[in-house]
Amino acid sequence: MSIFDRLSFLPNKQTPLALSGRIVVVHWDRDQLFYFISNGTSRTLKEGEFGVVPLIAASGVQGGTAGGTAGGASGGTGTGGGAEESKPQAPLMALAKHFQEQRLSVNRLVVLLARPELDLLTLSFPPASSDELPILVAAEVEQQQGETQDPPAVDYFVIQDLAKQEERADRAKVAREQADLDRLENPRSGNSEIAASGTGTQVFAFALNQRSLQGLQDQCSEAGFKLLAIGSRHLAPLSVLRQANVAERSLAISIHLLAGEAEVAICRGSEPLMLRSIRYSNEDPERVAEQIDTEANRCLTLLPQSLGELPVSWMVYETGEFARQVAKSVEAQEPGKVRLLDPLTGWNLSGPSTSAATVGAALDLQQFQSLPVNLLAPKRAPAPPNPWLRWGGLGGLAAAATIAGSTFLLRDVGELREQATAAQNELKDTGRVTSKYQEKSDQVAWVESWLGDQVDWVSELSDLASRLPDGKDATVRRLTATINAKGNGALDLSMQVKSQEIISELENRIRGAKYTIVSKQITQNADSQEYPWQFESHIEFPIQSPGLRRFIASKVASPSDKPAVGGDLKKLTDPPQEAPLKSELGSELKSEVGSGEQERKGQGESGS
């Protein structure tokens, strides 16, 4: 371990390189390299500061010496008359050679990689803060790609939850209208706001393995370039789309045509929702337009309903004659929706653009001095605070607090001991009194529970008697009152009535919110002339515990303290004073227990 590794706990003063000034932005495919030189904030380019560099060298003829460029193919001598195809050159070596020939002095480089070199994953996470996302993305990429000895470089682009934003925008509009009405009715009322509920987060995660990253850095060193950033070619053209002022409440299908590949982005306004790459081998514009139209419409069907109802426009970047032909073919399938975008709109230069990705990345560098995705300096969670400083400060505070506290503690120990002794003595006295109160409280609770299970049969029978028919129409042969297993009161009646209609009339009188009645064994006795119909009814009702209150009679005045006549009348008319149930427990509990037992005996006799 070096001395620098041992001092890794010290604050790192290194700052990331600023992506400003004169920078060349490049990307390449199998046949050619596209470059664009950004001059800081200037929109003026000189001749040769953007263009295309071929990566396939001219063929050499055997029989002589076929020379190769650096990073390209080398030939040999031989006999024969056949032609030999050269191997493609290393992209950055070919760019360095081109700059040398054109006498362009640029050594700061930004590389845009395509899908084959850059892995793209669409990930979904629960609601998380921007500080937590880098850790979540890295862990999810490692889980999906598998754990490796050298983890890949990972960066991400947050997909805006546009469906939720659309819903929240509508709700906010309604809230603002309601707030305006409230202010008209009540000028003192404040503004009303609707808080957006937390939703999940979706990201485009880009991963570059360490082997490819190291190879790219070695190639830069060999070609004499200083690598500043590694971005995504798929996201770069969206800056051109943003410059075109596409309506936010609309869907835009961004189409960037390259050699053998079309990069399609489904966007709301200029914010990407889906990224698709469509490969094609046939350079037929109609066939390519059909493939793009099919894939784009399939992606549109996967969007939420709130987004699917937005107007759709097709944005084709004008990067050559083939792009214009494809745009015409798409126009034939989607009439009135296709728009050609010139990436060089707003730039002071002459000549057609060959790549929207390089121009879009240059716009990002001019406006934000950064790229949406940078694999060379990916987004990371904030560094935790320095543990040495934190624990050192905490230790110093703890030592000072210990010294200051010990001074007061030693002085207060004697006082606390005296207070503890006095509290123990008070606790003993209180415990003796509390035990007596607890004993009386248990007695009162037992009496209350005993009284709470009683039924006021006199009231229930009186209520039932008021519902029975007159004596000339019915007679009760037998009545049984009990408490069933459900804890409800039950009355079984055996009755004789004059006519069958009286039975239904009786049930209608008794049945209600409190009583339930079931009649059975309805028979007719021909021998009985007065009450020929007989039946039995079962009545149930919930038991209501009687309210328990204790009263203390007014104190009787002694003869020596006899007041005037008016005072006697006032005391006689005053109601008795209510007192707590647990007062005067000695004599009153005995009288209550005796009266309760007599009442229970009386109720048992009435039930039988």
ZAZAMI-431512 format. One record per residue (C-alpha): residue in one letter; x, y, z. Coordinates in steps of 0.001 Angstrom, whole numbers, padded with zeros to 6 digits, always signed. Layout:
! residues N
AXYZ...
! end
This chain:
! residues 608
M+000000+000000+000000S+001417+003377-001048I+001545+006451+001149F-001275+007978-000929D-003530+005016-000190R-002823+005421+003515L-003868+009087+003295S-007086+008329+001384F-009171+009571+004285L-008060+013163+003642P-010470+015374+001631N-010070+014954-002142K-009420+018356-003731Q-009541+017018-007324T-012348+018564-009376P-013870+017077-012526L-012711+018447-015881A-014948+021191-017241L-016451+020293-020613S-015949+023732-022113G-013651+025331-024642R-012528+023739-027891I-013640+020090-027895V-014177+017585-030684V-017214+015298-030444V-017010+012010-032363H-018878+008772-032972W-018357+006071-035555D-019864+003028-037221R-018282+000210-039169D-017356+002357-042196Q-016804+005963-041119L-016248+008371-038244F-018312+011555-037694Y-016769+014531-035905F-017854+018020-034877I-015634+020631-033218S-017292+022758-030541N-015671+026151-029904G-017052+027009-026490T-020108+029239-026778S-019465+030231-030375R-021916+029043-033053T-019488+029808-035900L-017480+026982-037457K-014696+027152-039980E-014311+024892-042951G-013289+021386-041996E-014396+021626-038354F-017144+019064-038954G-017319+016165-041336V-016731+012467-041946V-013529+010414-041883P-013572+007050-043751L-012294+004107-041780I-011736+001760-044745A-008444+002503-046472A-008056+002227-050239S-007277-001241-051600G-003713-002094-052510V-002624-004252-055413Q-000362-007235-054801G+002915-007253-056570G+004060-004121-054799T+004145-002856-051220A+000763-001944-049745G+001377+000527-046956G-001057+000758-044033T-001983+003614-041770A-001555+003515-038031G-004108+001211-036547G-005143+000085-040039A-004102-002738-042310S-000580-003548-043462G+000105-005341-046681G+002945-007508-047831T+004648-008435-051058G+003775-011353-053148T+003222-012549-056623G-000141-012689-058247G-002629-010334-059749G-005516-010245-057225A-006664-007201-055208E-006624-007360-051399E-009196-005440-049278S-007694-003296-046511K-008728-003708-042896P-010573-000843-041154Q-008411+001637-039311A-008661+002405-035611P-011195+005281-035448L-009197+007687-033314M-005975+007013-035208A-007792+007826-038455L-009146+011033-036865A-005697+012091-035682K-004322+011543-039179H-007177+013550-040685F-006587+016463-038305Q-002918+016425-039159E-003716+016613-042851Q-006276+019405-042357R-004007+021212-039879L-006651+021223-037140S-005364+021524-033595V-007786+019822-031188N-006784+017305-028547R-009738+017299-026145L-012172+014566-027074V-015758+013489-026271V-016817+010072-027565L-020435+009001-028189L-020880+005229-028134A-023677+003278-029789R-025740+000384-028471P-023328-002415-029477E-020528-000894-027359L-022830+000470-024638D-025293-001744-022773L-028703-000118-022219L-031075-001237-019464T-034457+000255-018548L-034828-000025-014760S-037664+000783-012363F-037195+001658-008692P-039423+002684-005800P-039447+006381-004907A-035865+007377-004098S-033870+010568-003713S-031188+011640-006178D-028528+010678-003626E-029810+007097-003434L-030279+006484-007164P-026577+005898-008082I-026287+003070-005550L-029596+001512-006619V-028718+001675-010323A-025265+000168-009827A-026666-002673-007720E-029431-003461-010226V-027014-003443-013191E-024661-005773-011335Q-027560-008112-010530Q-028768-008264-014142Q-025365-008523-015797G-023769-010715-013169E-020988-010019-010717T-017563-009506-012315Q-014095-008918-010960D-014002-005457-012550P-017432-003825-012286P-018491-001812-015340A-018772+001950-015474V-022465+002791-014981D-024356+006037-015518Y-028064+006697-015932F-030673+009084-017306V-033846+009616-015258I-037065+009079-017223Q-039583+011671-016177D-042845+010121-014924L-044816+012039-017508A-048105+010212-017036K-048100+011211-013374Q-046977+014702-014311E-049953+014988-016677E-052310+013933-013876R-050667+016254-011364A-050828+019135-013867D-054584+018639-014271R-055048+018431-010508A-052938+021553-010000K-055001+023404-012609V-058203+022475-010795A-056626+023534-007490R-055619+026913-008921E-059128+027507-010270Q-060593+026586-006886A-058096+028887-005154D-059135+031759-007414L-062774+031185-006501D-061876+031025-002802R-059973+034307-003019L-062950+035972-004692E-065259+034766-001927N-062789+035288+000899P-059855+037619+000104R-058026+036539+003286S-057824+032887+002333G-054412+031591+001306N-053366+029658-001768S-054316+025992-001926E-051817+023462-003211I-052117+019795-004063A-049081+017770-003068A-048016+015192-005613S-047911+011692-004240G-044595+009879-004361T-044259+007645-007390G-041650+005226-008620T-038563+006195-010640Q-037533+004834-014041V-034078+005286-015548F-032109+004428-018666A-028974+002763-017287F-025865+002646-019519A-023010+000258-018716L-019531+000078-020264N-017275-002810-019325Q-013789-002038-018093R-012121-003815-021016S-013781-001523-023567L-013121+001528-021416Q-009445+000679-021088G-009158+000017-024843L-010726+003395-025596Q-008365+005176-023212D-005346+003407-024718Q-006464+004396-028207C-006818+008032-027078S-003329+008029-025590E-001870+006526-028750A-003640+009047-030986G-002703+011998-028787F-006200+012873-027547K-007321+013680-024020L-010571+011841-023285L-013014+014094-021402A-016321+012217-021529I-018064+009129-022906G-021723+009661-023745S-024631+007924-025449R-025167+008450-029162H-028847+007588-028749L-029550+010495-026347A-027418+013121-028090P-029855+014087-030946L-032559+014977-028416S-030802+018312-027799V-031547+019193-031440L-035155+018172-030787R-035232+020424-027729Q-033944+023329-029824A-036782+022773-032324N-039322+023883-029656V-041500+020774-029822A-044755+021213-027888E-044511+019685-024435R-048049+018278-024565S-047339+016172-027636L-045498+012985-028572A-042440+013271-030820I-040807+010301-032558S-037127+011163-033071I-035530+009282-036019H-031749+009415-036520L-030633+007470-039620L-027145+005977-039764A-025410+003387-041906G-027445+000190-041513E-029157+001417-038347A-031909+003793-037262E-032028+005108-033698V-035611+005894-032662A-036662+007714-029468I-040287+008030-028318C-040489+011385-026505R-043031+013557-024802G-041908+016927-025982S-038142+016429-025894E-038059+014067-022884P-037375+010430-023912L-039773+007705-022844M-038465+004771-024922L-035265+004135-026902R-035228+001682-029827S-032551+000696-032358I-033710-000693-035712R-031159-002445-037907Y-031688-002832-041637S-029600-004397-044386N-031522-003102-047400E-031010+000574-048276D-034540+000814-049689P-036160+003966-048156E-039690+002558-048336R-038660-000670-046596V-036774+001245-043880A-039730+003620-043385E-042078+000659-043004Q-039844-000901-040316I-039626+002382-038412D-043382+003008-038660T-044209-000499-037403E-041844-000338-034425A-042842+003218-033471N-046579+002441-033536R-045943-000677-031443C-044173+001484-028850L-047016+003999-028848T-049459+001263-027857L-047375+000587-024725L-047745+004137-023390P-050313+005056-020709Q-053697+006177-021917S-053121+009793-020854L-050048+009944-023127G-051572+007926-025954E-054193+010629-026486L-051562+013331-027225P-050870+014398-030835V-047974+012581-032522S-045306+014075-034790W-042409+012341-036603M-039066+014161-036483V-036495+012982-039056Y-033029+014534-038844E-031886+015746-042253T-028455+014116-042458G-028393+013334-046183E-030355+012292-049228F-031250+008892-047742A-032812+010605-044693R-034927+012815-046963Q-036158+009796-048922V-037057+007933-045734A-038933+011027-044503K-040991+011076-047725S-041822+007376-047288V-042880+007955-043669E-044960+010929-044823A-046815+008591-047174Q-047766+006376-044212E-048292+009214-041678P-049533+012151-043775G-049192+015601-042249K-047152+014399-039251V-043564+014276-040573R-041094+017116-040088L-037500+017338-041324L-035074+018852-038825D-031769+020330-039940P-029332+019780-037040L-027240+022797-038107T-030106+025276-037711G-028738+028256-035765W-025084+027547-036648N-023064+029919-038802L-021475+027548-041283S-021932+026201-044770G-022523+022616-045784P-024948+019823-044884S-024821+018013-041561T-023974+014333-041562S-024795+013507-037918A-027371+014875-035505A-025639+013167-032562T-022454+015220-032749V-024396+018485-033143G-026691+017593-030235A-023744+016775-027969A-022111+020086-028936L-025325+021893-027916D-025245+020153-024510L-021616+021191-024021Q-022402+024801-024877Q-025521+025070-022706F-024731+022840-019715Q-020965+022080-019960S-021916+018428-019480L-023648+015477-021136P-026858+013753-019982V-024810+010573-019529N-021056+010472-018937L-019519+007046-018359L-016152+008607-017603A-017577+010656-014697P-020853+008933-013765K-023301+010216-011187R-022310+009084-007720A-023774+009270-004263P-022353+012099-002154A-019271+011120-000227P-019907+010432+003449P-018434+012893+005915N-014842+012344+006916P-014941+009861+009839W-011754+011235+011364L-013160+014740+011609R-016543+013523+012775W-015279+011175+015473G-012589+013636+016544G-015162+016363+017069L-017482+014000+018873G-014657+012819+021093G-013697+016383+022025L-017286+017270+022825A-017651+014111+024897A-014493+014859+026899A-015585+018444+027598A-019044+017282+028588T-017550+014650+030913I-015345+017149+032715A-018146+019681+033067G-020696+017082+034115S-018523+015358+036696T-018176+018628+038622F-021918+018964+039019L-022510+015256+039593L-020141+015010+042531R-021854+017948+044191D-025335+016599+043613V-024690+013022+044774G-025206+013890+048443E-028435+015777+047736L-029769+012926+045619R-029057+010395+048349E-031008+012435+050901Q-033900+012814+048451A-033831+009070+047762T-034070+008245+051484A-037032+010620+051925A-038726+009176+048831Q-038330+005619+050130N-039959+006516+053434E-042805+008243+051610L-043182+005215+049343K-043585+002886+052290D-046311+005074+053826T-048082+005402+050488G-047879+001649+049905R-049718+000885+053123V-052518+003322+052253T-052677+002083+048657S-053100-001545+049721K-056166-000587+051761Y-057671+001345+048860Q-056951-001553+046508E-058743-004000+048771K-061854-001819+048850S-061620-001238+045088D-061635-004999+044467Q-064768-005333+046562V-066521-002566+044661A-065472-004076+041291W-066912-007459+042322V-070207-005885+043334E-070361-003882+040097S-069732-006967+037972W-072396-008863+039942L-074931-006078+039445G-074014-005617+035791D-075315-009117+034853Q-078802-008542+036259V-081936-008145+034187D-084735-005776+035075W-087446-008392+034510V-090148-006097+035922S-089516-003514+033205E-089189-006138+030465L-092443-007893+031482S-094185-004536+031748D-093035-003627+028231L-094100-007043+026943A-097516-006812+028628S-098150-003497+026901R-097651-005242+023536L-099960-008231+024205P-103588-008195+022939D-106600-007710+025193G-107679-010472+027567K-110854-011152+025550D-108708-012075+022517A-105839-014011+024119T-104652-015694+027283V-101143-016674+028427R-100876-020300+029524R-097181-020342+030407L-094278-017798+030559T-090607-018707+031089A-087843-016072+031432T-084166-017065+031145I-080766-015797+029969N-079514-017871+027021A-075952-018844+026102K-075532-015731+023940G-076033-013495+026963N-079439-012266+025746G-082721-012316+027639A-085192-014944+026448L-088956-015267+027038D-090920-018386+026045L-094697-017870+025811S-097428-020464+025431M-100653-018693+024447Q-104209-019273+023293V-105903-016741+021040K-109350-016246+019647S-108382-016131+015956Q-105371-016838+013783E-105021-013169+012744I-104188-012265+016341I-100978-014348+016075S-099539-012203+013254E-100772-009056+014967L-098979-010118+018147E-095737-010751+016249N-095926-007347+014564R-096426-005636+017934I-093483-007357+019589R-091020-007494+016710G-088824-004384+016499A-085276-003025+016948K-085070-004558+020414Y-087160-007745+020310T-086983-010698+017978I-089882-013206+018027V-090358-016621+016462S-093762-018411+016686K-094105-022161+016243Q-096433-025125+016919I-099556-023239+015824T-102521-025599+016278Q-106299-025364+016387N-108321-027009+019155A-111884-027572+018035D-112998-028390+021589S-112121-024907+022889Q-114814-022434+021923E-113337-019283+023492Y-109634-019650+022478P-109445-022291+019741W-105922-021386+018491Q-102786-022387+020423F-099147-021488+019703E-095740-020967+021326S-093426-017961+020810H-089733-017453+021579I-088701-013843+022243E-085092-012594+022575F-083761-009159+023509P-080341-007738+024493I-079664-007181+028166Q-078984-003611+029190S-076972-003203+032348P-078718-000903+034814G-076975+002403+035460L-075252+002347+038841R-075138+005547+040885R-074529+006173+044536F-076217+008956+046470I-075525+010424+049913A-078416+011961+051747S-078116+015518+052875K-076650+015953+056333V-079373+016295+059001A-079052+019532+060962S-078823+019377+064752P-081532+021095+066882S-079083+023761+067992D-078293+024624+064332K-081921+024675+063157P-082229+027330+060424A-085186+029367+059391V-088253+027972+057670G-087050+029091+054228G-083778+027247+054728D-085654+024028+055703L-087769+024213+052569K-084670+024715+050410K-082925+021682+051896L-086040+019564+051442T-086358+020530+047789D-082615+020111+046986P-081754+016799+045222P-079473+014356+047007Q-075772+014864+046381E-074073+012348+044094A-070863+010848+045418P-068271+008432+043981L-069112+004772+044218K-066007+004007+046234S-066774+006387+049126E-068045+005207+052529L-067355+001603+051612G-067628+000204+055119S-071370+000323+055776E-072752+000863+052288L-071215-002245+050670K-072863-004448+053302S-076308-002960+052664E-075850-003267+048880V-074776-006899+049052G-077830-007739+051162S-080238-005906+048893G-078605-007437+045805E-079057-010975+047108Q-082728-010318+047867E-083204-008851+044400R-081554-011872+042743K-083809-014244+044690G-086860-012257+043599Q-085767-012330+039963G-085118-016071+040090E-088636-016639+041365S-090127-014481+038590G-088053-016389+035990S-089270-019745+037217
! end
